[in-house]
Amino acid sequence: MNKSYLALSLLAPLATQAANAAKKAKPNTDPNRPNVIIILADDLGYGDLGCYGAKNVETPNVDRLANQGIRFTDTHAIAATSTPSRFSILTGEYAWRRPGTDVAAGNAGMIIRPEDYTMADMFRSQGYRTCAIGKWHLGLGDKAGTQDWNAPLPAGLADLGFDYHYIMAATADRVPCVFIENGSVANWDANAPIEVSYKQNFPGEPTGKQNPELCYNMKSSHGHNMSIVNGIGRIGYMRGGGKALWKDENIADSITSHAIDFIKANKNNPFFMYFATNDVHVPRFPHQRFRGKSTMGVRGDAIVQFDWSVGQIMETLDKLGIADNTIILLTSDNGPVVDDGYQDQAEELLNGHKPSGPWRGNKYSAFEGGTCVPAIVRWPAKVKAGQTSNALVSQIDYIRSFASLVGARMPQGSAPDSEDCMSTLLGKDNNNRKYVLELASNHVLSVRTKQWKYIEPNNGPKMIQWGPKVETGNNPMPQLFDISASEWEGNNLADQNPQTVYTMQNILRDERAKTKKK
């Protein structure tokens, strides 16, 4: 008998047995190791969801998630922009302690370093399968601008605790406009090698500035006039890509399908998924089937598309029989912005909708609208449905809270700013964090307690200067607002409450001193 045939004949029964065993394996029902999915929306405001009072757009899937769990009304992102907020969620360290954590270019080097201990490391230490899907925006490769996008990246998410990843390197408005799957460009095209630069254009390549007629899908309102991909101007310059280039209208479908595949492949063992959507970041170019589903143009339709993605994940969990023992934590990386660089009529079509809800300010701002975000937790096996919590919560605490839940031991020095608030996240109590620190895009820090909001003095302009109609929160004098009062951040009470101002200043002084000791 042929030796190869004999070997195959002996292996065939083993393969069949393995397949049958997989079919018979039971879904993960261990309450000490629940599946965990963090759904992190992009630029989704406190007021952008139906369950938070949205107008002119419906979000039935997110609303159902809230009805089946806990809706939090006082949760705060760590920063009013993407990169520092995401850095802090995954590491439990305030981004302002670490140089180089501002909004990253698409060719930035790794901002979270391999030696850092991440949320993915923590879950993997407890036997979880881990993945990151969607927007990354925390750098790839060792150093900025040195990546070879035509070969496997020597440093990436596998070095940060993620067993699998399918990501966008940065944001949809920044090059490179390709997905990275397990360290390599997905669908890489040998006939169209990729080059990326954030310094100068490549010879002969059109730009949105010089060739606006080629921006047939979306035109710029400010910035976003460098390389053109899929008829949309971007930030940064890119050449090549070919069949690897994404189509913006398919981004939600692509990342959602990869998320579903990961869930299906890991239904029988505990898994952690970091699912970071592109919606509702610019350029807002939702799939045609979502067009016109709101009355607010493409920004509203992108919210509907986000809601669809959430619904697809919920439906998958239900079909696989693992919804009861899966924690879904849904939140946003920072507050909303309306006109953020494209002519999409997002501002003109609001018609009474308030993306920031009751809060003043938007993305980038030191005011609460920059960092006060929606947050929902559902765990049917353990969390009572239909709850609303007004506890003061910070996303910085997610890593230690989940570590406590799954019994993980955190290495000395890791997650230095994170605290265990899992009992609050599960609705067992309504405890407030002593204070929350918030970072504006201009590096101004604020302190929030349950009653007070303090913004440190800054001499900068009152409004963002590069385009968005957003209040910065800048003021050369200390600002103190009584959040418990109906005027929110409309009445500066610093002069009337010098002792409270002094207390808040001491908090910032002490926190900054911790950085100097590192």
VOZA-739808 format. One record per residue (C-alpha): x, y, z; residue number from 1. Coordinates in Angstrom, 1 decimal, decimal comma. Layout:
<recs>
[rec [X Y Z] NUM]
...
</recs>
This chain:
<recs>
[rec [0,0 0,0 0,0] 1]
[rec [1,2 3,5 -0,8] 2]
[rec [2,7 5,1 2,4] 3]
[rec [1,0 8,4 1,8] 4]
[rec [-2,4 6,8 1,2] 5]
[rec [-1,8 4,7 4,4] 6]
[rec [-1,0 7,8 6,4] 7]
[rec [-4,1 9,6 5,1] 8]
[rec [-6,3 6,6 5,9] 9]
[rec [-5,0 6,6 9,4] 10]
[rec [-5,5 10,3 9,9] 11]
[rec [-9,0 10,5 8,4] 12]
[rec [-10,7 8,8 11,4] 13]
[rec [-8,9 11,1 13,8] 14]
[rec [-10,0 14,2 11,8] 15]
[rec [-13,6 12,9 11,8] 16]
[rec [-13,4 12,3 15,6] 17]
[rec [-12,1 15,8 16,1] 18]
[rec [-14,9 17,3 14,0] 19]
[rec [-17,6 15,3 15,9] 20]
[rec [-16,1 16,3 19,2] 21]
[rec [-16,3 20,0 18,2] 22]
[rec [-19,9 19,5 17,2] 23]
[rec [-20,7 17,9 20,6] 24]
[rec [-18,7 20,5 22,6] 25]
[rec [-20,9 22,6 24,8] 26]
[rec [-20,9 26,4 24,6] 27]
[rec [-19,0 28,2 27,3] 28]
[rec [-21,3 28,5 30,4] 29]
[rec [-18,6 29,0 33,1] 30]
[rec [-19,9 32,0 35,1] 31]
[rec [-16,3 32,6 36,3] 32]
[rec [-15,1 33,1 32,8] 33]
[rec [-17,8 34,7 30,8] 34]
[rec [-17,2 35,8 27,2] 35]
[rec [-16,5 39,5 27,0] 36]
[rec [-17,2 41,8 24,1] 37]
[rec [-16,3 45,5 24,2] 38]
[rec [-18,1 47,4 21,4] 39]
[rec [-16,3 50,7 21,1] 40]
[rec [-18,1 53,1 18,7] 41]
[rec [-16,2 56,0 17,1] 42]
[rec [-17,3 59,6 17,8] 43]
[rec [-20,7 58,4 18,9] 44]
[rec [-22,2 61,0 21,2] 45]
[rec [-24,2 60,7 24,5] 46]
[rec [-27,3 61,8 22,7] 47]
[rec [-26,9 59,7 19,5] 48]
[rec [-28,8 56,6 20,7] 49]
[rec [-32,5 56,2 21,1] 50]
[rec [-32,2 55,0 24,7] 51]
[rec [-30,3 58,3 25,5] 52]
[rec [-33,0 60,5 23,9] 53]
[rec [-31,9 60,7 20,2] 54]
[rec [-34,1 62,4 17,7] 55]
[rec [-34,5 61,7 14,0] 56]
[rec [-32,7 58,3 14,2] 57]
[rec [-33,8 54,9 15,6] 58]
[rec [-31,4 52,4 17,3] 59]
[rec [-33,6 49,4 18,2] 60]
[rec [-30,7 47,0 18,7] 61]
[rec [-28,8 49,2 21,1] 62]
[rec [-32,0 50,1 22,8] 63]
[rec [-32,8 46,4 23,3] 64]
[rec [-29,3 45,9 24,7] 65]
[rec [-29,9 48,6 27,2] 66]
[rec [-33,3 47,2 28,1] 67]
[rec [-31,7 43,9 28,8] 68]
[rec [-28,9 45,3 31,0] 69]
[rec [-27,7 48,6 32,6] 70]
[rec [-27,6 52,0 31,0] 71]
[rec [-25,0 54,3 32,6] 72]
[rec [-25,7 58,1 32,5] 73]
[rec [-22,3 59,4 33,9] 74]
[rec [-19,6 57,4 32,1] 75]
[rec [-16,5 59,2 30,9] 76]
[rec [-13,9 58,5 28,2] 77]
[rec [-10,4 59,3 29,3] 78]
[rec [-9,9 61,8 26,5] 79]
[rec [-11,8 63,8 24,0] 80]
[rec [-10,0 62,3 21,1] 81]
[rec [-9,4 58,8 19,8] 82]
[rec [-5,8 57,6 20,3] 83]
[rec [-5,3 58,7 23,9] 84]
[rec [-8,8 57,3 24,8] 85]
[rec [-8,1 53,9 23,3] 86]
[rec [-4,6 53,7 24,8] 87]
[rec [-6,0 54,2 28,3] 88]
[rec [-8,9 51,7 27,9] 89]
[rec [-6,5 49,0 26,9] 90]
[rec [-3,7 49,8 29,3] 91]
[rec [-5,3 51,4 32,4] 92]
[rec [-2,8 54,2 32,2] 93]
[rec [-3,7 57,9 31,5] 94]
[rec [-2,4 58,7 28,1] 95]
[rec [-1,2 62,1 29,1] 96]
[rec [1,5 60,4 31,3] 97]
[rec [3,0 58,9 28,1] 98]
[rec [4,6 61,2 25,4] 99]
[rec [3,4 60,5 21,9] 100]
[rec [-0,2 59,5 22,6] 101]
[rec [-1,8 62,3 20,6] 102]
[rec [-4,0 61,5 17,6] 103]
[rec [-1,8 59,2 15,6] 104]
[rec [-1,0 59,3 11,9] 105]
[rec [-1,7 56,2 9,9] 106]
[rec [2,0 55,3 9,8] 107]
[rec [2,7 55,8 13,5] 108]
[rec [4,8 53,3 15,3] 109]
[rec [3,3 51,2 18,1] 110]
[rec [2,1 53,5 20,9] 111]
[rec [1,3 50,6 23,2] 112]
[rec [4,6 48,8 23,3] 113]
[rec [5,1 45,0 23,5] 114]
[rec [6,4 45,4 27,1] 115]
[rec [3,1 47,1 28,2] 116]
[rec [0,5 44,8 29,8] 117]
[rec [-2,8 45,2 28,0] 118]
[rec [-6,4 44,1 28,5] 119]
[rec [-5,8 41,4 25,9] 120]
[rec [-2,7 40,1 27,9] 121]
[rec [-4,9 39,9 31,0] 122]
[rec [-7,6 37,9 29,4] 123]
[rec [-5,2 35,6 27,6] 124]
[rec [-3,5 34,9 30,9] 125]
[rec [-6,8 33,4 32,0] 126]
[rec [-7,2 31,1 29,0] 127]
[rec [-9,3 33,4 26,8] 128]
[rec [-9,0 33,6 23,1] 129]
[rec [-8,5 37,3 22,2] 130]
[rec [-9,1 39,4 19,2] 131]
[rec [-9,2 43,1 18,0] 132]
[rec [-11,5 43,9 15,0] 133]
[rec [-12,1 47,3 13,4] 134]
[rec [-10,4 50,6 14,1] 135]
[rec [-7,0 50,4 15,8] 136]
[rec [-5,4 53,9 15,6] 137]
[rec [-2,6 53,0 18,1] 138]
[rec [0,2 52,5 15,7] 139]
[rec [1,9 49,5 14,0] 140]
[rec [5,5 48,5 13,6] 141]
[rec [8,4 49,7 15,7] 142]
[rec [8,9 53,2 14,4] 143]
[rec [6,8 55,8 12,6] 144]
[rec [7,1 55,8 8,8] 145]
[rec [9,3 52,7 8,6] 146]
[rec [6,6 50,1 8,0] 147]
[rec [6,9 47,9 4,9] 148]
[rec [3,2 47,5 4,1] 149]
[rec [4,1 44,8 1,5] 150]
[rec [5,4 42,2 4,0] 151]
[rec [4,4 41,0 7,5] 152]
[rec [4,9 43,7 10,1] 153]
[rec [7,6 42,6 12,6] 154]
[rec [5,7 44,3 15,5] 155]
[rec [2,0 44,4 15,9] 156]
[rec [-1,1 43,3 17,9] 157]
[rec [0,2 39,7 18,4] 158]
[rec [2,8 41,3 20,7] 159]
[rec [0,1 43,0 22,7] 160]
[rec [-1,9 39,9 23,6] 161]
[rec [-4,3 39,6 20,7] 162]
[rec [-4,5 36,1 19,2] 163]
[rec [-6,3 37,4 16,1] 164]
[rec [-6,8 40,8 14,6] 165]
[rec [-8,5 42,3 11,5] 166]
[rec [-8,0 46,1 11,8] 167]
[rec [-7,8 49,5 10,1] 168]
[rec [-4,4 50,9 10,9] 169]
[rec [-5,8 54,3 11,9] 170]
[rec [-9,1 56,0 10,9] 171]
[rec [-11,1 55,8 7,7] 172]
[rec [-10,0 59,4 6,8] 173]
[rec [-6,3 58,5 7,0] 174]
[rec [-4,1 56,3 4,8] 175]
[rec [-3,3 53,5 4,4] 176]
[rec [-6,8 52,5 3,4] 177]
[rec [-6,4 48,8 3,8] 178]
[rec [-7,2 46,2 6,4] 179]
[rec [-4,4 44,5 8,4] 180]
[rec [-5,1 40,8 9,2] 181]
[rec [-2,7 39,1 11,6] 182]
[rec [0,1 41,5 10,8] 183]
[rec [-0,2 41,6 7,0] 184]
[rec [-2,3 43,6 4,6] 185]
[rec [-5,4 41,6 3,8] 186]
[rec [-5,9 40,8 0,1] 187]
[rec [-2,4 42,3 -0,6] 188]
[rec [-2,0 42,9 -4,3] 189]
[rec [1,5 42,1 -5,7] 190]
[rec [0,7 44,2 -8,8] 191]
[rec [0,1 47,3 -6,6] 192]
[rec [2,7 47,6 -3,9] 193]
[rec [1,8 50,0 -1,1] 194]
[rec [3,7 53,2 -0,3] 195]
[rec [2,7 55,6 2,5] 196]
[rec [3,9 59,0 3,5] 197]
[rec [2,7 61,7 5,8] 198]
[rec [5,4 64,2 4,5] 199]
[rec [5,0 64,4 0,7] 200]
[rec [3,0 63,1 -2,2] 201]
[rec [4,2 60,5 -4,6] 202]
[rec [5,0 61,7 -8,2] 203]
[rec [2,0 61,7 -10,5] 204]
[rec [-0,6 60,9 -7,8] 205]
[rec [-3,7 63,1 -7,7] 206]
[rec [-4,8 64,8 -4,5] 207]
[rec [-8,1 66,2 -3,2] 208]
[rec [-6,5 69,7 -3,2] 209]
[rec [-5,3 69,7 -6,8] 210]
[rec [-8,0 67,4 -8,3] 211]
[rec [-11,3 68,0 -6,4] 212]
[rec [-13,2 66,6 -9,3] 213]
[rec [-12,0 63,2 -8,5] 214]
[rec [-13,6 63,3 -5,1] 215]
[rec [-16,9 62,0 -6,5] 216]
[rec [-18,1 60,2 -3,3] 217]
[rec [-17,3 62,9 -0,7] 218]
[rec [-15,9 66,3 -0,9] 219]
[rec [-13,8 68,0 1,8] 220]
[rec [-15,0 70,9 4,0] 221]
[rec [-11,7 71,4 5,6] 222]
[rec [-8,5 69,3 5,4] 223]
[rec [-8,9 65,8 4,0] 224]
[rec [-7,5 66,9 0,6] 225]
[rec [-4,4 64,7 0,2] 226]
[rec [-4,6 61,2 -1,5] 227]
[rec [-7,9 60,2 -3,0] 228]
[rec [-9,2 56,6 -2,3] 229]
[rec [-12,6 55,5 -3,4] 230]
[rec [-13,5 59,0 -4,5] 231]
[rec [-12,8 60,5 -1,1] 232]
[rec [-9,9 62,7 -0,1] 233]
[rec [-7,8 61,5 2,9] 234]
[rec [-5,2 62,7 5,4] 235]
[rec [-1,7 61,5 4,2] 236]
[rec [-0,4 60,2 1,0] 237]
[rec [-0,6 56,7 -0,4] 238]
[rec [0,2 55,0 -3,7] 239]
[rec [-0,8 51,4 -4,7] 240]
[rec [-3,0 49,0 -2,8] 241]
[rec [-5,0 47,7 -5,7] 242]
[rec [-7,5 45,1 -4,7] 243]
[rec [-6,5 45,5 -1,0] 244]
[rec [-8,1 49,0 -0,9] 245]
[rec [-11,3 49,1 1,1] 246]
[rec [-14,5 50,6 -0,1] 247]
[rec [-15,9 52,8 2,7] 248]
[rec [-19,5 51,6 2,1] 249]
[rec [-18,4 48,0 2,9] 250]
[rec [-16,3 48,7 6,1] 251]
[rec [-19,1 47,9 8,5] 252]
[rec [-20,0 44,7 6,7] 253]
[rec [-16,4 43,6 6,6] 254]
[rec [-15,5 44,1 10,2] 255]
[rec [-18,9 42,7 11,4] 256]
[rec [-18,5 39,5 9,4] 257]
[rec [-15,0 39,0 10,8] 258]
[rec [-16,4 39,5 14,3] 259]
[rec [-19,1 37,0 13,7] 260]
[rec [-16,6 34,4 12,3] 261]
[rec [-14,5 34,8 15,4] 262]
[rec [-17,4 34,3 17,8] 263]
[rec [-18,5 31,2 15,9] 264]
[rec [-15,0 29,7 16,0] 265]
[rec [-14,7 30,3 19,7] 266]
[rec [-18,2 29,6 21,0] 267]
[rec [-17,0 26,7 23,1] 268]
[rec [-14,3 28,5 25,1] 269]
[rec [-14,1 31,9 26,7] 270]
[rec [-13,2 34,7 24,4] 271]
[rec [-12,5 38,4 24,6] 272]
[rec [-13,4 40,6 21,6] 273]
[rec [-12,4 44,3 21,2] 274]
[rec [-14,8 45,3 18,5] 275]
[rec [-14,1 48,9 17,5] 276]
[rec [-16,4 50,2 14,8] 277]
[rec [-15,6 52,9 12,2] 278]
[rec [-19,1 54,4 12,7] 279]
[rec [-19,7 57,2 13,1] 280]
[rec [-16,3 58,7 12,3] 281]
[rec [-15,7 60,6 9,1] 282]
[rec [-15,9 60,0 6,2] 283]
[rec [-19,4 58,9 6,8] 284]
[rec [-20,2 56,7 3,8] 285]
[rec [-22,6 54,0 5,0] 286]
[rec [-23,8 51,2 2,7] 287]
[rec [-26,6 52,0 0,3] 288]
[rec [-29,0 49,8 2,2] 289]
[rec [-28,8 52,2 5,2] 290]
[rec [-29,2 55,4 3,2] 291]
[rec [-32,2 57,4 4,1] 292]
[rec [-32,9 55,3 7,2] 293]
[rec [-32,7 58,5 9,3] 294]
[rec [-33,6 62,1 8,5] 295]
[rec [-30,1 63,4 9,2] 296]
[rec [-28,2 62,4 6,1] 297]
[rec [-25,2 60,2 6,2] 298]
[rec [-24,2 60,8 9,8] 299]
[rec [-27,7 59,6 11,0] 300]
[rec [-27,5 56,7 8,5] 301]
[rec [-24,1 55,8 9,9] 302]
[rec [-25,7 55,6 13,4] 303]
[rec [-28,3 53,2 11,9] 304]
[rec [-25,4 51,2 10,4] 305]
[rec [-23,7 51,0 13,8] 306]
[rec [-26,9 49,8 15,3] 307]
[rec [-27,1 47,1 12,7] 308]
[rec [-23,6 45,9 13,5] 309]
[rec [-24,6 45,6 17,2] 310]
[rec [-27,7 43,7 16,2] 311]
[rec [-25,7 41,2 14,1] 312]
[rec [-23,5 40,4 17,1] 313]
[rec [-26,4 40,0 19,4] 314]
[rec [-28,2 37,7 16,9] 315]
[rec [-25,1 35,6 16,5] 316]
[rec [-24,8 35,1 20,3] 317]
[rec [-28,4 34,1 20,5] 318]
[rec [-28,2 31,6 17,7] 319]
[rec [-25,1 30,0 19,2] 320]
[rec [-26,7 29,8 22,7] 321]
[rec [-24,0 31,9 24,4] 322]
[rec [-25,8 35,2 24,9] 323]
[rec [-26,6 34,5 28,6] 324]
[rec [-22,9 34,0 29,5] 325]
[rec [-21,5 36,9 27,4] 326]
[rec [-20,9 40,3 28,7] 327]
[rec [-21,4 43,1 26,2] 328]
[rec [-20,0 46,5 27,1] 329]
[rec [-21,0 49,1 24,6] 330]
[rec [-19,5 52,6 24,7] 331]
[rec [-17,8 55,3 22,6] 332]
[rec [-14,2 56,5 22,5] 333]
[rec [-15,1 60,2 22,9] 334]
[rec [-17,8 62,7 22,3] 335]
[rec [-19,4 63,5 19,0] 336]
[rec [-18,5 66,0 16,2] 337]
[rec [-20,7 67,1 13,4] 338]
[rec [-18,7 68,8 10,7] 339]
[rec [-15,3 67,1 10,9] 340]
[rec [-13,9 67,7 7,5] 341]
[rec [-16,4 66,6 4,8] 342]
[rec [-19,4 68,1 3,1] 343]
[rec [-21,9 65,7 4,5] 344]
[rec [-24,5 68,2 5,8] 345]
[rec [-24,3 66,6 9,2] 346]
[rec [-24,7 70,0 10,9] 347]
[rec [-27,4 71,3 8,6] 348]
[rec [-29,6 68,2 9,0] 349]
[rec [-29,6 67,9 12,8] 350]
[rec [-33,2 69,3 13,1] 351]
[rec [-33,2 69,3 16,9] 352]
[rec [-31,1 66,3 17,4] 353]
[rec [-28,4 66,9 20,0] 354]
[rec [-25,4 64,5 19,5] 355]
[rec [-24,0 65,5 23,0] 356]
[rec [-27,3 65,2 24,7] 357]
[rec [-27,5 67,7 27,6] 358]
[rec [-23,8 68,3 27,7] 359]
[rec [-21,9 71,3 26,5] 360]
[rec [-19,1 70,8 23,9] 361]
[rec [-18,2 68,1 21,5] 362]
[rec [-15,2 65,9 20,6] 363]
[rec [-11,9 67,8 21,2] 364]
[rec [-13,5 69,9 24,0] 365]
[rec [-12,7 70,2 27,7] 366]
[rec [-16,4 70,5 28,3] 367]
[rec [-18,4 67,4 29,2] 368]
[rec [-19,6 66,8 25,7] 369]
[rec [-16,0 65,8 24,8] 370]
[rec [-15,8 62,9 27,2] 371]
[rec [-19,3 62,0 28,6] 372]
[rec [-20,3 59,0 26,5] 373]
[rec [-23,0 56,4 26,4] 374]
[rec [-22,2 53,1 28,2] 375]
[rec [-24,3 49,9 28,4] 376]
[rec [-23,5 46,6 30,1] 377]
[rec [-25,5 43,4 29,4] 378]
[rec [-24,8 40,0 31,0] 379]
[rec [-28,1 38,1 31,1] 380]
[rec [-26,8 35,4 33,5] 381]
[rec [-25,8 37,9 36,2] 382]
[rec [-27,1 41,4 35,5] 383]
[rec [-30,7 42,4 36,2] 384]
[rec [-32,4 43,8 33,1] 385]
[rec [-33,9 47,3 32,8] 386]
[rec [-31,5 49,2 35,1] 387]
[rec [-30,2 52,7 34,9] 388]
[rec [-27,1 53,8 36,8] 389]
[rec [-26,1 57,3 37,5] 390]
[rec [-22,8 56,3 39,1] 391]
[rec [-19,7 58,3 38,1] 392]
[rec [-17,6 55,8 36,0] 393]
[rec [-14,4 56,1 34,0] 394]
[rec [-13,3 53,9 31,2] 395]
[rec [-9,8 53,8 32,7] 396]
[rec [-11,2 51,3 35,2] 397]
[rec [-12,4 48,6 32,7] 398]
[rec [-9,1 46,6 32,7] 399]
[rec [-8,9 46,1 36,5] 400]
[rec [-12,6 45,5 36,8] 401]
[rec [-12,5 42,7 34,3] 402]
[rec [-9,3 41,4 35,9] 403]
[rec [-11,1 41,2 39,2] 404]
[rec [-14,1 39,4 37,5] 405]
[rec [-12,0 36,6 35,9] 406]
[rec [-9,4 36,3 38,7] 407]
[rec [-6,4 37,6 36,8] 408]
[rec [-3,3 38,7 38,6] 409]
[rec [-2,0 42,0 37,3] 410]
[rec [1,8 42,5 37,1] 411]
[rec [3,3 45,1 39,4] 412]
[rec [3,2 48,5 37,8] 413]
[rec [0,5 47,6 35,2] 414]
[rec [-2,7 49,5 34,8] 415]
[rec [-1,5 52,2 37,3] 416]
[rec [-4,5 54,4 37,1] 417]
[rec [-7,2 51,7 36,9] 418]
[rec [-9,5 50,8 39,8] 419]
[rec [-11,9 47,8 40,3] 420]
[rec [-15,4 49,0 39,7] 421]
[rec [-16,9 45,7 38,6] 422]
[rec [-19,6 45,7 41,2] 423]
[rec [-20,9 49,0 39,8] 424]
[rec [-20,6 47,8 36,2] 425]
[rec [-22,8 44,7 37,2] 426]
[rec [-25,3 46,8 39,0] 427]
[rec [-24,6 45,5 42,5] 428]
[rec [-24,0 49,0 43,8] 429]
[rec [-24,1 52,6 42,6] 430]
[rec [-20,7 53,7 43,9] 431]
[rec [-19,2 56,8 42,4] 432]
[rec [-15,5 57,1 41,5] 433]
[rec [-13,9 59,6 43,8] 434]
[rec [-13,0 61,7 40,7] 435]
[rec [-12,6 61,3 37,0] 436]
[rec [-9,8 63,0 34,9] 437]
[rec [-10,5 64,1 31,4] 438]
[rec [-8,1 65,2 28,6] 439]
[rec [-9,0 67,7 25,9] 440]
[rec [-7,3 67,7 22,5] 441]
[rec [-5,1 70,7 23,5] 442]
[rec [-3,9 68,7 26,6] 443]
[rec [-5,9 70,7 29,1] 444]
[rec [-7,0 68,5 32,0] 445]
[rec [-10,3 68,6 33,8] 446]
[rec [-11,5 67,0 37,1] 447]
[rec [-15,0 65,7 37,6] 448]
[rec [-16,5 64,6 40,8] 449]
[rec [-20,2 63,7 41,2] 450]
[rec [-21,1 67,3 41,8] 451]
[rec [-18,3 69,4 40,4] 452]
[rec [-16,4 69,9 37,1] 453]
[rec [-13,1 71,8 37,2] 454]
[rec [-11,2 72,9 34,0] 455]
[rec [-7,7 74,1 34,5] 456]
[rec [-6,8 77,6 33,1] 457]
[rec [-5,6 77,8 29,5] 458]
[rec [-4,9 80,9 27,2] 459]
[rec [-5,9 79,2 24,0] 460]
[rec [-8,7 80,2 21,6] 461]
[rec [-12,4 79,7 22,6] 462]
[rec [-13,1 77,7 19,4] 463]
[rec [-11,3 75,0 17,5] 464]
[rec [-9,3 76,8 14,8] 465]
[rec [-8,9 74,1 12,1] 466]
[rec [-12,5 73,7 11,1] 467]
[rec [-15,1 72,1 13,4] 468]
[rec [-17,4 74,5 15,2] 469]
[rec [-16,5 73,2 18,6] 470]
[rec [-15,9 75,1 21,9] 471]
[rec [-12,5 74,3 23,3] 472]
[rec [-13,4 75,1 26,9] 473]
[rec [-10,3 77,3 27,1] 474]
[rec [-10,3 80,1 29,6] 475]
[rec [-7,4 82,0 31,2] 476]
[rec [-9,2 81,7 34,6] 477]
[rec [-10,1 78,5 36,5] 478]
[rec [-13,5 77,2 35,7] 479]
[rec [-15,7 75,4 38,2] 480]
[rec [-19,2 74,2 37,3] 481]
[rec [-21,9 72,6 39,5] 482]
[rec [-22,9 69,6 37,5] 483]
[rec [-25,8 68,8 39,8] 484]
[rec [-27,4 72,2 38,9] 485]
[rec [-29,7 72,6 35,9] 486]
[rec [-27,3 74,9 34,1] 487]
[rec [-24,6 72,2 33,7] 488]
[rec [-21,5 74,0 32,5] 489]
[rec [-23,2 77,4 31,9] 490]
[rec [-22,2 79,2 35,2] 491]
[rec [-18,6 79,5 36,3] 492]
[rec [-18,7 79,3 40,1] 493]
[rec [-14,9 79,3 40,7] 494]
[rec [-14,9 82,7 42,5] 495]
[rec [-17,7 81,7 44,9] 496]
[rec [-16,0 78,3 45,8] 497]
[rec [-12,3 78,9 46,3] 498]
[rec [-11,9 75,9 48,6] 499]
[rec [-13,4 73,5 46,0] 500]
[rec [-11,1 75,0 43,3] 501]
[rec [-8,1 74,4 45,6] 502]
[rec [-9,2 70,8 46,2] 503]
[rec [-9,4 70,2 42,4] 504]
[rec [-6,1 71,8 41,8] 505]
[rec [-4,5 69,6 44,3] 506]
[rec [-5,9 66,5 42,6] 507]
[rec [-4,3 67,5 39,4] 508]
[rec [-1,0 68,4 41,2] 509]
[rec [-0,9 65,0 42,9] 510]
[rec [-1,7 63,1 39,7] 511]
[rec [1,0 64,9 37,7] 512]
[rec [3,4 64,2 40,5] 513]
[rec [2,8 60,5 40,1] 514]
[rec [4,0 60,8 36,5] 515]
[rec [7,3 62,5 37,6] 516]
[rec [8,0 59,6 39,9] 517]
[rec [7,8 57,0 37,2] 518]
</recs>
